[in-house]
């Protein structure tokens, strides 16, 4: 009887150990599944944030291909202003030019270097609000920003290739 009782206890103990191991395995699988779901949700959330960030960035960079010009009739006294933006077929800004010319077609020597610096900056970051004034007069700095905003807006929309700024603007 002792042997059969012992065998019975061994079988019960073995069954309990098997059930315990099965419960641990199922619990570990459940925890792994829960962690995998959390990681998946975190990854999806990160992708969604990156997508939203890209949506905010891409429109600033997405220009309509073409050649855009601006003529500003109310530049500084004695100077005529023209501006040009060229956008390649991929929608990238390839060329920016802003010219402040006198009646003989010569550049204004007081602003030539600043304009060159501003034009170069706009090719890398087409946001006229981020330009530094430098030693330009406030009036000229604001005029450049205003004219370039209008020109870049035309390049974004692609609706208007020739912008004329009149005395009323």
VEXDREN-571042 format. One record per residue: y, x, z of N, C-alpha, C, CB in turn; residue number from 1. Coordinates in pm, 1 decimal, always signed. Glycine has a CB too. Example, Ala and Ser with C-alpha at 12.3 -4.5 7.8 and 13.67 -1.06 7.14 Angstrom:
// VEXDREN-571042
[[-569.0 +1319.0 +780.0] [-450.0 +1230.0 +780.0] [-330.0 +1320.0 +780.0] [-447.3 +1130.8 +904.6] 1],
[[-225.0 +1285.0 +708.0] [-106.0 +1367.0 +714.0] [+3.0 +1290.0 +787.0] [-59.8 +1408.4 +572.5] 2],
// end
This chain:
// VEXDREN-571042
[[-118.1 +81.7 +0.0] [+0.0 +0.0 +0.0] [+124.8 +86.3 +0.0] [-0.4 -93.0 +118.7] 1],
[[+114.8 +200.7 +71.0] [+229.4 +290.4 +72.2] [+258.6 +340.8 -68.2] [+204.8 +408.2 +167.2] 2],
[[+159.1 +369.5 -144.4] [+179.6 +420.5 -279.0] [+241.0 +312.8 -367.6] [+47.2 +470.1 -338.8] 3],
[[+193.0 +190.0 -356.3] [+249.7 +85.1 -439.7] [+392.4 +52.5 -397.2] [+163.0 -40.2 -433.5] 4],
[[+420.1 +61.7 -268.0] [+555.3 +38.6 -218.4] [+647.6 +151.3 -266.4] [+556.1 +28.9 -63.1] 5],
[[+591.7 +271.3 -261.7] [+669.0 +386.8 -307.0] [+696.6 +374.3 -456.9] [+593.7 +519.3 -275.9] 6],
[[+600.6 +336.1 -533.4] [+617.3 +317.9 -677.4] [+720.3 +208.9 -703.7] [+482.4 +282.5 -744.6] 7],
[[+712.7 +104.4 -625.4] [+810.3 -5.1 -640.6] [+951.9 +44.1 -610.0] [+773.9 -123.9 -547.4] 8],
[[+969.7 +120.9 -504.9] [+1101.5 +176.0 -469.2] [+1152.3 +271.5 -577.8] [+1094.3 +249.6 -333.3] 9],
[[+1062.2 +351.2 -632.8] [+1100.2 +444.9 -740.0] [+1145.5 +366.1 -862.2] [+981.3 +539.4 -777.1] 10],
[[+1072.9 +258.2 -894.7] [+1110.1 +176.4 -1010.5] [+1245.1 +108.4 -987.4] [+1001.4 +70.6 -1039.1] 11],
[[+1265.6 +57.7 -867.6] [+1392.7 -7.8 -836.1] [+1506.1 +94.9 -839.8] [+1386.1 -77.0 -696.9] 12],
[[+1481.6 +210.6 -779.4] [+1582.9 +316.5 -778.0] [+1612.2 +365.6 -919.8] [+1536.5 +434.2 -689.6] 13],
[[+1509.7 +381.9 -999.9] [+1527.5 +424.3 -1139.2] [+1606.5 +318.5 -1215.8] [+1390.1 +449.6 -1207.5] 14],
[[+1572.4 +192.0 -1195.0] [+1645.6 +83.3 -1260.1] [+1792.0 +81.3 -1219.2] [+1581.3 -50.4 -1227.2] 15],
[[+1816.8 +104.9 -1090.2] [+1954.9 +106.6 -1040.8] [+2033.2 +223.2 -1101.8] [+1956.8 +116.1 -886.7] 16],
[[+1968.1 +339.4 -1110.2] [+2033.6 +456.7 -1170.6] [+2064.0 +429.3 -1317.5] [+1944.2 +583.5 -1156.6] 17],
[[+1970.4 +368.9 -1389.0] [+1991.8 +336.7 -1531.5] [+2107.7 +238.8 -1545.5] [+1862.6 +276.9 -1595.3] 18],
[[+2111.2 +137.0 -1460.4] [+2221.7 +40.4 -1465.0] [+2355.0 +107.4 -1431.0] [+2195.1 -76.2 -1367.8] 19],
[[+2354.2 +195.7 -1333.7] [+2476.0 +267.0 -1295.8] [+2524.9 +354.6 -1409.8] [+2452.1 +351.8 -1170.6] 20],
[[+2433.7 +428.3 -1472.1] [+2471.3 +512.9 -1586.3] [+2522.7 +428.2 -1703.4] [+2350.7 +598.3 -1631.7] 21],
[[+2461.9 +314.2 -1726.4] [+2507.6 +225.0 -1833.2] [+2647.8 +173.1 -1802.8] [+2409.6 +107.1 -1851.3] 22],
[[+2671.1 +137.9 -1676.6] [+2804.5 +88.6 -1637.3] [+2909.3 +198.8 -1652.4] [+2802.8 +36.7 -1491.0] 23],
[[+2875.4 +319.5 -1613.9] [+2969.0 +433.1 -1628.3] [+2997.8 +458.0 -1775.0] [+2911.5 +561.7 -1562.6] 24],
[[+2894.6 +454.5 -1857.6] [+2912.4 +477.4 -2001.7] [+3000.0 +368.6 -2063.2] [+2775.7 +482.0 -2073.2] 25],
[[+2972.9 +243.8 -2029.2] [+3054.7 +133.5 -2081.7] [+3198.6 +144.2 -2030.9] [+2993.9 -3.2 -2041.4] 26],
[[+3215.3 +180.6 -1905.4] [+3350.2 +198.2 -1850.2] [+3425.5 +309.9 -1920.7] [+3342.9 +227.5 -1700.6] 27],
[[+3356.8 +420.2 -1944.6] [+3419.8 +532.8 -2014.0] [+3457.1 +494.0 -2156.5] [+3326.2 +655.0 -2015.0] 28],
[[+3368.8 +417.8 -2220.5] [+3398.1 +370.9 -2356.5] [+3518.7 +277.5 -2355.2] [+3275.1 +298.8 -2417.5] 29],
[[+3525.3 +191.2 -2257.0] [+3638.3 +98.1 -2246.7] [+3768.3 +174.6 -2223.2] [+3615.0 -3.7 -2132.6] 30],
[[+3764.7 +273.3 -2135.3] [+3885.3 +354.0 -2109.1] [+3926.1 +429.4 -2234.0] [+3861.6 +453.0 -1992.9] 31],
[[+3829.1 +487.5 -2303.4] [+3859.0 +559.6 -2427.7] [+3920.5 +465.5 -2530.5] [+3731.3 +624.8 -2484.8] 32],
[[+3867.5 +345.9 -2541.3] [+3920.3 +246.5 -2635.3] [+4062.9 +206.8 -2597.8] [+3829.7 +122.0 -2638.5] 33],
[[+4086.7 +185.2 -2469.7] [+4221.2 +149.1 -2423.5] [+4319.1 +261.7 -2452.2] [+4220.4 +116.5 -2272.9] 34],
[[+4279.0 +386.9 -2422.3] [+4366.2 +502.0 -2448.8] [+4393.1 +517.4 -2598.4] [+4303.2 +630.9 -2393.1] 35],
[[+4288.6 +496.1 -2679.7] [+4306.1 +506.6 -2825.0] [+4404.2 +400.0 -2873.7] [+4169.7 +492.2 -2898.1] 36],
[[+4395.6 +280.1 -2818.2] [+4487.6 +172.0 -2856.7] [+4630.5 +208.1 -2816.8] [+4445.5 +37.6 -2790.7] 37],
[[+4647.8 +263.5 -2697.6] [+4781.4 +304.8 -2652.9] [+4838.1 +413.4 -2744.3] [+4776.3 +355.4 -2507.2] 38],
[[+4753.9 +512.2 -2777.8] [+4798.8 +619.1 -2867.6] [+4835.5 +562.4 -3004.9] [+4689.3 +727.2 -2882.1] 39],
[[+4755.2 +468.4 -3052.2] [+4783.4 +405.6 -3182.3] [+4917.0 +331.1 -3178.4] [+4669.3 +308.3 -3221.7] 40],
[[+4939.5 +256.3 -3070.8] [+5065.4 +183.1 -3057.1] [+5183.8 +278.7 -3046.9] [+5061.0 +91.7 -2934.1] 41],
[[+5167.8 +388.5 -2974.0] [+5275.8 +487.8 -2962.5] [+5304.0 +550.5 -3098.7] [+5238.9 +598.0 -2859.2] 42],
[[+5196.4 +579.3 -3173.4] [+5212.8 +637.0 -3306.9] [+5283.2 +538.1 -3400.9] [+5075.4 +677.3 -3365.0] 43],
[[+5241.1 +412.8 -3396.8] [+5305.1 +309.7 -3479.4] [+5452.6 +294.0 -3441.9] [+5231.6 +174.5 -3463.7] 44],
[[+5482.0 +298.4 -3313.5] [+5619.8 +287.1 -3267.1] [+5703.4 +404.2 -3317.4] [+5624.5 +280.2 -3114.0] 45],
[[+5645.4 +523.2 -3312.1] [+5716.1 +642.6 -3360.7] [+5742.3 +630.9 -3511.6] [+5633.9 +771.6 -3329.6] 46],
[[+5641.6 +587.3 -3586.2] [+5658.8 +569.0 -3730.6] [+5767.1 +465.2 -3760.7] [+5525.9 +526.5 -3795.2] 47],
[[+5769.7 +357.0 -3682.5] [+5870.1 +253.2 -3702.1] [+6010.3 +308.7 -3676.1] [+5842.0 +133.0 -3610.0] 48],
[[+6025.2 +389.3 -3567.2] [+6156.0 +449.2 -3537.4] [+6199.7 +545.3 -3647.6] [+6151.4 +522.8 -3402.9] 49],
[[+6104.4 +626.5 -3697.1] [+6136.8 +719.0 -3805.5] [+6175.9 +643.2 -3932.0] [+6018.1 +811.7 -3834.1] 50],
[[+6106.5 +533.7 -3959.3] [+6137.9 +452.7 -4076.0] [+6276.7 +391.1 -4063.5] [+6032.9 +343.2 -4094.8] 51],
[[+6309.4 +341.7 -3943.1] [+6442.1 +284.5 -3920.7] [+6549.2 +391.7 -3934.2] [+6450.0 +218.3 -3782.0] 52],
[[+6520.1 +510.5 -3883.7] [+6615.4 +621.8 -3894.8] [+6634.7 +659.3 -4042.1] [+6566.1 +745.2 -3813.1] 53],
[[+6524.7 +664.8 -4115.5] [+6533.4 +696.7 -4258.0] [+6612.8 +591.0 -4332.6] [+6393.8 +709.9 -4318.9] 54],
[[+6596.4 +466.0 -4295.3] [+6670.5 +358.5 -4361.8] [+6819.9 +373.8 -4339.1] [+6623.5 +221.5 -4311.5] 55],
[[+6857.5 +427.9 -4223.8] [+6999.3 +449.0 -4196.0] [+7052.0 +569.7 -4271.3] [+7022.5 +466.3 -4046.3] 56],
[[+6967.4 +669.8 -4291.9] [+7009.8 +793.5 -4357.1] [+7009.0 +780.3 -4508.2] [+6920.4 +908.7 -4315.2] 57],
[[+6904.3 +722.8 -4563.1] [+6888.3 +719.9 -4707.4] [+7003.6 +654.2 -4783.3] [+6763.0 +649.6 -4740.3] 58],
[[+7058.0 +539.8 -4736.5] [+7167.0 +482.0 -4813.7] [+7288.4 +574.4 -4825.3] [+7208.8 +352.0 -4751.8] 59],
[[+7313.4 +660.1 -4725.3] [+7425.3 +753.2 -4731.7] [+7402.7 +857.0 -4840.4] [+7445.9 +821.7 -4596.6] 60],
[[+7275.7 +887.9 -4865.2] [+7243.6 +990.8 -4962.7] [+7215.4 +932.8 -5100.8] [+7124.9 +1070.9 -4915.7] 61],
[[+7193.3 +803.7 -5107.4] [+7153.8 +742.2 -5232.7] [+7276.5 +703.3 -5314.4] [+7065.7 +619.9 -5206.8] 62],
[[+7309.0 +785.8 -5411.1] [+7420.1 +757.8 -5501.9] [+7362.7 +707.9 -5633.8] [+7509.3 +884.5 -5523.8] 63],
[[+7447.0 +641.1 -5711.1] [+7407.6 +594.9 -5843.7] [+7441.0 +705.7 -5943.0] [+7479.6 +460.2 -5881.8] 64],
[[+7345.9 +742.0 -6028.5] [+7370.7 +848.9 -6125.4] [+7493.0 +819.4 -6211.8] [+7248.1 +869.0 -6214.1] 65],
[[+7568.8 +922.8 -6241.6] [+7684.5 +907.9 -6329.0] [+7795.8 +1005.4 -6295.8] [+7736.8 +767.6 -6321.2] 66],
[[+7905.3 +987.4 -6365.9] [+8024.1 +1071.4 -6351.8] [+8137.5 +978.8 -6308.1] [+8059.3 +1148.3 -6486.9] 67],
[[+8195.4 +1004.6 -6192.1] [+8297.9 +917.6 -6134.3] [+8429.1 +994.2 -6124.9] [+8254.6 +865.3 -5994.3] 68],
[[+8537.4 +926.2 -6160.3] [+8669.1 +989.7 -6153.8] [+8765.9 +901.3 -6076.6] [+8723.6 +1018.0 -6295.5] 69],
[[+8865.6 +965.9 -6018.8] [+8970.0 +895.4 -5946.3] [+9102.7 +957.2 -5985.6] [+8947.5 +901.9 -5791.7] 70],
[[+9201.8 +874.1 -6006.8] [+9337.7 +920.2 -6032.8] [+9428.1 +856.9 -5928.4] [+9384.4 +884.3 -6178.3] 71],
[[+9505.1 +939.9 -5859.6] [+9592.8 +891.4 -5753.5] [+9736.8 +918.9 -5794.8] [+9559.4 +959.0 -5616.3] 72],
[[+9811.0 +813.0 -5819.5] [+9948.1 +825.7 -5867.8] [+10048.2 +858.4 -5758.1] [+9989.1 +699.4 -5935.8] 73],
[[+10008.9 +845.0 -5631.5] [+10107.4 +868.1 -5525.8] [+10075.0 +991.6 -5440.0] [+10116.3 +745.3 -5437.0] 74],
[[+10046.3 +1100.2 -5505.7] [+10022.6 +1225.8 -5434.3] [+10154.7 +1280.2 -5381.5] [+9953.8 +1330.0 -5526.5] 75],
[[+10148.1 +1404.5 -5330.0] [+10271.2 +1467.4 -5282.5] [+10371.0 +1475.0 -5397.6] [+10242.9 +1609.1 -5224.4] 76],
[[+10497.8 +1474.5 -5363.8] [+10603.3 +1477.7 -5465.7] [+10581.7 +1599.3 -5555.3] [+10745.4 +1481.7 -5399.9] 77],
[[+10578.6 +1573.7 -5685.5] [+10562.8 +1680.8 -5782.4] [+10418.3 +1713.8 -5816.1] [+10629.6 +1802.3 -5732.2] 78],
[[+10324.4 +1645.6 -5755.5] [+10183.1 +1674.2 -5781.9] [+10107.9 +1547.0 -5820.0] [+10117.5 +1739.3 -5659.0] 79],
[[+10014.0 +1563.9 -5911.9] [+9927.4 +1455.8 -5957.1] [+9785.5 +1486.7 -5906.5] [+9931.1 +1440.6 -6115.0] 80],
[[+9718.2 +1386.3 -5854.1] [+9585.5 +1407.6 -5796.8] [+9478.9 +1341.7 -5882.9] [+9579.0 +1353.1 -5653.5] 81],
[[+9373.2 +1417.9 -5909.5] [+9254.0 +1364.5 -5973.3] [+9133.4 +1412.9 -5892.9] [+9244.4 +1408.7 -6124.2] 82],
[[+9029.3 +1334.0 -5895.2] [+8906.2 +1371.2 -5825.8] [+8788.0 +1332.1 -5912.8] [+8897.2 +1303.2 -5685.8] 83],
[[+8680.4 +1409.3 -5901.4] [+8561.1 +1386.8 -5982.3] [+8438.0 +1402.8 -5893.7] [+8555.8 +1485.0 -6103.5] 84],
[[+8341.4 +1316.4 -5913.6] [+8210.7 +1329.2 -5847.6] [+8103.7 +1308.8 -5954.0] [+8194.2 +1225.2 -5729.0] 85],
[[+8005.2 +1396.9 -5954.1] [+7894.5 +1385.2 -6048.4] [+7765.7 +1369.1 -5969.2] [+7887.0 +1509.1 -6143.1] 86],
[[+7687.1 +1268.3 -6006.5] [+7560.8 +1238.2 -5939.7] [+7448.9 +1252.6 -6041.5] [+7561.8 +1094.8 -5877.0] 87],
[[+7344.4 +1328.5 -6004.8] [+7233.6 +1350.0 -6098.4] [+7141.6 +1227.8 -6104.4] [+7152.9 +1474.5 -6057.9] 88],
[[+7040.3 +1234.5 -6189.4] [+6951.5 +1119.6 -6211.4] [+6867.1 +1085.7 -6088.6] [+6860.0 +1147.1 -6329.3] 89],
[[+6854.9 +1179.5 -5994.5] [+6780.3 +1153.5 -5871.3] [+6869.5 +1094.2 -5761.7] [+6715.7 +1282.6 -5821.2] 90],
[[+6997.7 +1072.2 -5791.7] [+7088.9 +1013.2 -5694.2] [+7149.9 +1114.6 -5598.7] [+7017.4 +908.7 -5615.6] 91],
[[+7144.3 +1242.8 -5632.8] [+7202.2 +1347.5 -5548.1] [+7339.7 +1386.8 -5600.2] [+7109.5 +1471.2 -5542.6] 92],
[[+7431.0 +1406.6 -5507.5] [+7566.5 +1450.4 -5539.5] [+7559.1 +1595.6 -5587.7] [+7662.2 +1436.2 -5415.1] 93],
[[+7599.1 +1619.6 -5711.7] [+7588.4 +1753.6 -5769.1] [+7721.2 +1828.2 -5775.8] [+7530.2 +1744.5 -5906.5] 94],
[[+7830.8 +1753.0 -5789.2] [+7960.0 +1818.1 -5808.0] [+8069.2 +1730.6 -5748.4] [+7987.3 +1845.4 -5958.2] 95],
[[+8160.1 +1794.4 -5676.0] [+8279.1 +1727.2 -5621.8] [+8398.1 +1813.6 -5659.1] [+8269.6 +1705.8 -5464.3] 96],
[[+8500.8 +1748.1 -5706.4] [+8623.7 +1820.5 -5741.3] [+8743.0 +1733.7 -5703.6] [+8627.2 +1857.2 -5894.0] 97],
[[+8841.4 +1795.1 -5644.5] [+8966.1 +1727.1 -5609.1] [+9077.0 +1821.3 -5651.0] [+8974.2 +1690.8 -5453.9] 98],
[[+9159.9 +1775.3 -5740.0] [+9266.2 +1861.9 -5791.9] [+9402.9 +1803.4 -5761.4] [+9250.4 +1882.7 -5943.0] 99],
[[+9488.0 +1886.3 -5705.0] [+9628.1 +1851.2 -5680.7] [+9708.5 +1942.3 -5773.4] [+9670.4 +1868.9 -5526.0] 100],
[[+9749.5 +1886.9 -5888.2] [+9812.0 +1966.2 -5993.9] [+9959.8 +1931.2 -6010.3] [+9738.4 +1945.1 -6126.1] 101],
[[+10039.1 +2034.3 -6040.8] [+10180.4 +2008.0 -6068.7] [+10195.5 +1965.8 -6214.8] [+10268.0 +2133.9 -6038.0] 102],
[[+10320.1 +1945.3 -6259.5] [+10342.5 +1897.3 -6396.4] [+10297.0 +1996.3 -6503.1] [+10488.7 +1866.7 -6416.3] 103],
[[+10277.9 +2123.6 -6465.8] [+10228.1 +2224.0 -6560.1] [+10075.7 +2238.8 -6553.3] [+10294.4 +2358.8 -6532.4] 104],
[[+10011.2 +2158.6 -6468.2] [+9866.3 +2165.1 -6456.0] [+9817.4 +2275.5 -6363.4] [+9806.1 +2183.9 -6590.5] 105],
[[+9905.7 +2325.4 -6277.5] [+9868.0 +2432.1 -6184.8] [+9835.3 +2373.9 -6047.1] [+9981.2 +2536.9 -6173.5] 106],
[[+9739.9 +2436.0 -5980.1] [+9700.4 +2390.8 -5846.2] [+9810.8 +2417.1 -5745.9] [+9571.3 +2460.1 -5801.4] 107],
[[+9817.7 +2333.0 -5644.7] [+9909.4 +2353.5 -5534.2] [+9854.2 +2469.2 -5450.4] [+9926.9 +2222.2 -5448.3] 108],
[[+9922.0 +2583.7 -5447.5] [+9867.9 +2699.5 -5375.8] [+9857.0 +2676.4 -5224.5] [+9954.7 +2821.0 -5402.2] 109],
[[+9935.5 +2585.8 -5171.4] [+9932.6 +2560.4 -5027.0] [+9805.6 +2486.9 -4983.5] [+10054.9 +2479.5 -4986.1] 110],
[[+9741.6 +2416.4 -5074.8] [+9623.9 +2336.2 -5036.7] [+9496.1 +2377.6 -5109.6] [+9651.1 +2189.7 -5063.9] 111],
[[+9503.9 +2470.0 -5203.6] [+9389.1 +2503.9 -5289.2] [+9265.4 +2545.9 -5208.2] [+9427.7 +2616.3 -5385.3] 112],
[[+9281.0 +2635.1 -5110.3] [+9164.4 +2682.1 -5034.8] [+9104.7 +2571.8 -4947.3] [+9202.9 +2801.6 -4947.8] 113],
[[+9192.2 +2493.0 -4883.5] [+9141.9 +2381.7 -4801.5] [+9062.7 +2282.4 -4886.7] [+9258.8 +2309.3 -4731.2] 114],
[[+9116.7 +2250.8 -5002.4] [+9050.2 +2155.8 -5091.9] [+8913.9 +2209.9 -5134.1] [+9137.7 +2127.2 -5216.4] 115],
[[+8908.0 +2338.4 -5165.8] [+8780.7 +2400.7 -5203.3] [+8680.2 +2388.8 -5088.2] [+8801.9 +2549.8 -5241.6] 116],
[[+8725.2 +2417.4 -4967.1] [+8637.3 +2406.8 -4849.1] [+8591.2 +2262.9 -4827.4] [+8709.9 +2458.1 -4723.0] 117],
[[+8682.8 +2168.3 -4838.0] [+8647.6 +2027.5 -4819.3] [+8548.5 +1981.1 -4925.5] [+8773.5 +1940.1 -4823.1] 118],
[[+8573.0 +2019.6 -5051.1] [+8482.6 +1980.6 -5160.2] [+8341.5 +2034.0 -5134.4] [+8535.7 +2032.7 -5296.3] 119],
[[+8332.6 +2159.4 -5091.9] [+8202.9 +2220.5 -5063.8] [+8133.4 +2147.0 -4949.2] [+8219.6 +2370.1 -5029.6] 120],
[[+8209.4 +2112.4 -4846.9] [+8152.4 +2040.7 -4732.8] [+8098.4 +1904.3 -4774.9] [+8257.5 +2023.9 -4622.6] 121],
[[+8171.1 +1834.4 -4860.9] [+8126.9 +1701.3 -4903.8] [+7996.5 +1705.9 -4984.1] [+8235.7 +1635.0 -4987.1] 122],
[[+7968.6 +1817.7 -5048.7] [+7842.1 +1829.0 -5121.4] [+7723.5 +1831.1 -5025.2] [+7841.7 +1955.4 -5208.5] 123],
[[+7742.7 +1888.9 -4907.6] [+7633.5 +1895.0 -4810.6] [+7632.3 +1774.5 -4717.5] [+7643.6 +2022.2 -4729.1] 124],
[[+7749.4 +1719.8 -4687.1] [+7758.6 +1601.9 -4600.3] [+7868.1 +1511.6 -4656.1] [+7788.6 +1642.2 -4450.5] 125],
[[+7830.0 +1414.1 -4738.6] [+7929.8 +1331.4 -4806.8] [+7996.4 +1228.0 -4715.7] [+7865.5 +1260.8 -4922.9] 126],
[[+8055.0 +1276.5 -4607.7] [+8125.3 +1189.6 -4513.9] [+8263.8 +1249.8 -4491.9] [+8046.3 +1174.4 -4377.7] 127],
[[+8363.9 +1192.7 -4556.9] [+8499.9 +1247.0 -4550.4] [+8557.2 +1242.6 -4408.8] [+8591.2 +1170.3 -4645.0] 128],
[[+8504.4 +1158.1 -4323.4] [+8554.5 +1148.6 -4186.3] [+8519.6 +1271.3 -4103.5] [+8499.1 +1024.8 -4119.4] 129],
[[+8420.3 +1347.1 -4145.5] [+8376.6 +1464.4 -4069.6] [+8450.4 +1592.8 -4108.3] [+8228.6 +1484.4 -4088.7] 130],
[[+8542.0 +1584.1 -4202.7] [+8614.7 +1703.5 -4245.9] [+8712.5 +1749.8 -4138.2] [+8689.8 +1676.0 -4377.1] 131],
[[+8733.6 +1879.4 -4132.9] [+8831.6 +1934.6 -4038.9] [+8965.1 +1949.8 -4109.6] [+8784.1 +2071.4 -3981.6] 132],
[[+9068.7 +1913.9 -4040.2] [+9202.8 +1912.3 -4098.5] [+9250.5 +2052.3 -4135.6] [+9301.1 +1848.4 -4001.8] 133],
[[+9216.7 +2150.8 -4056.8] [+9265.0 +2286.7 -4084.8] [+9416.3 +2290.0 -4074.8] [+9219.2 +2334.4 -4225.0] 134],
[[+9480.2 +2366.4 -4162.3] [+9626.9 +2377.4 -4157.7] [+9695.3 +2284.1 -4258.0] [+9669.4 +2521.7 -4184.9] 135],
[[+9625.4 +2182.2 -4303.1] [+9684.6 +2085.0 -4396.1] [+9781.0 +1993.8 -4320.3] [+9573.8 +2000.7 -4466.8] 136],
[[+9875.8 +1940.2 -4393.1] [+9962.4 +1840.1 -4331.5] [+9878.2 +1715.2 -4305.6] [+10086.7 +1807.4 -4422.6] 137],
[[+9917.1 +1639.2 -4207.8] [+9843.2 +1516.6 -4175.3] [+9843.0 +1421.8 -4293.9] [+9903.9 +1447.2 -4052.1] 138],
[[+9954.3 +1410.6 -4361.9] [+9963.5 +1319.4 -4476.1] [+9866.4 +1359.9 -4587.1] [+10107.1 +1316.3 -4530.5] 139],
[[+9860.3 +1490.1 -4618.9] [+9771.3 +1535.3 -4725.6] [+9625.0 +1520.0 -4683.9] [+9801.2 +1682.0 -4762.3] 140],
[[+9593.6 +1554.0 -4560.1] [+9458.3 +1541.2 -4507.7] [+9411.1 +1395.7 -4516.5] [+9452.0 +1591.4 -4362.0] 141],
[[+9496.2 +1303.1 -4473.7] [+9460.4 +1161.8 -4479.1] [+9448.1 +1113.1 -4622.7] [+9563.3 +1078.3 -4404.5] 142],
[[+9533.1 +1164.0 -4710.3] [+9526.1 +1124.7 -4851.5] [+9394.5 +1173.2 -4912.8] [+9647.3 +1181.9 -4930.7] 143],
[[+9358.7 +1297.9 -4885.5] [+9232.9 +1351.4 -4937.6] [+9115.4 +1265.4 -4887.8] [+9214.3 +1500.6 -4894.4] 144],
[[+9112.6 +1239.3 -4757.5] [+9004.4 +1157.9 -4701.6] [+8998.1 +1020.2 -4767.1] [+9022.2 +1142.9 -4550.6] 145],
[[+9112.1 +956.2 -4780.6] [+9117.0 +822.3 -4839.7] [+9068.7 +824.5 -4984.6] [+9259.7 +765.8 -4832.5] 146],
[[+9118.5 +919.4 -5063.0] [+9079.3 +927.5 -5203.7] [+8929.6 +957.0 -5217.8] [+9161.4 +1035.6 -5275.7] 147],
[[+8878.6 +1049.4 -5135.6] [+8738.4 +1085.7 -5147.2] [+8647.4 +973.0 -5096.9] [+8710.9 +1214.4 -5069.8] 148],
[[+8691.5 +899.8 -4997.1] [+8612.6 +784.0 -4952.6] [+8599.3 +683.5 -5066.6] [+8677.9 +716.6 -4828.4] 149],
[[+8709.5 +658.5 -5136.2] [+8706.0 +562.9 -5247.6] [+8616.0 +613.5 -5360.2] [+8848.3 +537.3 -5301.2] 150],
[[+8625.5 +742.4 -5389.5] [+8543.5 +799.6 -5495.7] [+8394.9 +796.3 -5458.0] [+8587.7 +943.8 -5525.3] 151],
[[+8363.2 +834.4 -5334.8] [+8223.5 +832.8 -5291.0] [+8169.3 +690.1 -5282.0] [+8209.7 +902.6 -5155.2] 152],
[[+8255.7 +596.8 -5244.3] [+8213.6 +456.3 -5243.0] [+8177.8 +410.8 -5385.2] [+8325.8 +365.8 -5183.5] 153],
[[+8258.0 +449.5 -5480.4] [+8228.5 +415.0 -5620.4] [+8094.4 +475.6 -5661.9] [+8342.0 +464.8 -5714.9] 154],
[[+8067.8 +598.6 -5619.1] [+7941.2 +663.9 -5652.8] [+7823.2 +596.6 -5582.2] [+7946.7 +812.9 -5615.6] 155],
[[+7844.9 +543.9 -5464.2] [+7738.2 +471.7 -5393.7] [+7705.0 +340.9 -5464.1] [+7779.0 +443.9 -5248.3] 156],
[[+7806.8 +267.2 -5499.0] [+7783.0 +135.8 -5557.6] [+7750.9 +144.3 -5706.3] [+7903.5 +46.9 -5536.1] 157],
[[+7808.2 +243.5 -5774.3] [+7787.0 +257.1 -5917.8] [+7859.9 +152.2 -5999.3] [+7641.3 +250.4 -5948.0] 158],
[[+7940.6 +70.3 -5932.5] [+8008.0 -39.8 -6001.1] [+8130.8 +5.7 -6078.4] [+8047.7 -145.8 -5901.7] 159],
[[+8196.4 +107.8 -6030.0] [+8322.7 +150.5 -6088.7] [+8318.0 +301.0 -6112.2] [+8442.6 +112.3 -5997.3] 160],
[[+8332.3 +343.5 -6237.3] [+8325.9 +485.9 -6268.8] [+8464.3 +550.1 -6276.1] [+8253.2 +506.3 -6400.0] 161],
[[+8568.1 +469.0 -6292.6] [+8705.1 +520.8 -6299.4] [+8789.8 +443.3 -6196.9] [+8765.0 +506.9 -6446.2] 162],
[[+8831.0 +512.6 -6093.1] [+8909.2 +450.4 -5986.6] [+9053.0 +498.0 -6000.7] [+8851.5 +485.1 -5844.7] 163],
[[+9145.6 +402.5 -6001.4] [+9288.3 +435.9 -6006.2] [+9351.5 +387.7 -5876.5] [+9359.2 +371.4 -6131.4] 164],
[[+9417.4 +479.2 -5807.2] [+9484.5 +445.6 -5683.7] [+9632.2 +428.3 -5717.0] [+9461.8 +555.3 -5573.4] 165],
[[+9686.8 +311.3 -5685.3] [+9825.5 +284.3 -5720.5] [+9915.2 +298.0 -5598.1] [+9839.4 +144.1 -5781.3] 166],
[[+10043.4 +279.8 -5616.1] [+10139.4 +290.0 -5507.4] [+10113.0 +187.0 -5397.3] [+10280.0 +273.2 -5561.1] 167],
[[+10044.4 +76.6 -5427.6] [+10021.7 -30.1 -5332.2] [+9905.3 -4.0 -5238.9] [+9999.2 -157.1 -5404.1] 168],
[[+9822.8 +99.5 -5264.8] [+9702.5 +125.0 -5182.9] [+9737.1 +185.8 -5049.3] [+9606.3 +216.9 -5256.4] 169],
// end
